[in-house]
């Protein structure tokens, strides 16, 4: 992967993720307690030995830039490795990035100066593990000009994505952008192949296409027009992608043992967290005995900036001669958090969250610096950073009431921000 440059698209407005994107871009949204979404894509690059990375931000990028400068300063210039943040510089006109293709077009001179053989186009806000080495091997073996990673999707869901038509060898013969009647997979009328937004181009092919065409996007504009002039292949992600890992189990004698796996169970996992329901689902996929997406991978670690907070603390609080035990069940809780006589179930708690006595938190994504008051009841919710929830508040039990104060998604997930409780300053700390 020495002559591959990864270009990470990180400039989307993320309007469907409002209010979480009110002050930050999609790739900078917290995920899994201690990560930002962009950490997933960057970790895939490092684990695949892709060490030349350009990240192209645009809207509300300060949080993202600070995170990258502080937590991802790990590249050796002496070895030719880099992570460069490339915001719009208007090198070719007085406009911001107009789309995925245009963002690269505006930086062609810089990219060509690195003399890459291939360009790997990635999104900064997807959740998945992908071995880009296998992706490139498939690209080389099929002698492709462009290779597009695809995943099988039910046809009623495929209408939200770019859909590819392929022949029996997975050569792309058609491209539909969010079609009302998606083309089915050959031999499978119930499913379609949707683009994952991951492309591998021969560098000279992409340079030529961008100079000959001023269209802004790959999926909408460029890819559909080159199917007759270039060899475009689809990469069946779930079938071809293999992440090696180690599985842990309890042996007959009761001790912990480990066994290597050629293909980890989450090798075929992929989520585009383009809306609030998908974001909540992706976080819930981390919980439980056998998570759908495993953050505890040994051979495919997810890296991030580890914040400096003390360990998690649980407290048993005496009230009316009864102990209320602080506990977290089937949950992930980040450093600095204190569960003081409350109960957390199937939830994700980020840094510095305080759960007061008697509070119950179920199936919730709680961001950092959140204070949950005494005897609150929270279910199926996203709590944005810095929110202080007054004692006795119920969230997620009465959607009609929740809508008077907060945003509620089509699936019924309540999204709470600090603006929903503007007069709340501090809950009394449980001793």
Secondary structure, 3 states (H helix, E strand, C coil): CCCEEEEEEECCCCHHHCCCCCCCCHHHCEECCCEECHHHHHHHHHHCCCCEEEEEECCCCHHHHHHHHHHCCCCCHHHCCEEEECCCCCCCCCCCCCCHHHHHHCCHHHHHHCCCCEEEEEECCEEECCCHHHHHHHHHHCCCCEEEEEEEEEHHHHCCCEEEEECCCCEEEEEEECCCCCCCECCECCEEEEEEEEEEEEHHHHHHHHHHCCCCCHHHHHHHHCCCCCCEEEEEHHHHCCCCEEEEEECCCCCEEEEEECCCHHHHCEEECCCHHHHHHHHHCCCCCCCCCCCCCCCCCCCCCCCCCCCCEEEEEEECCEEEECEEECCEECCCCEEECCEEECCEECCCCEECCCCEEEEEEECCCCEECCCCEEEEEEECCCCEECCCCEECCCHHHHHCCCEECCCCCEEECHHHHCCCCCCCCCC
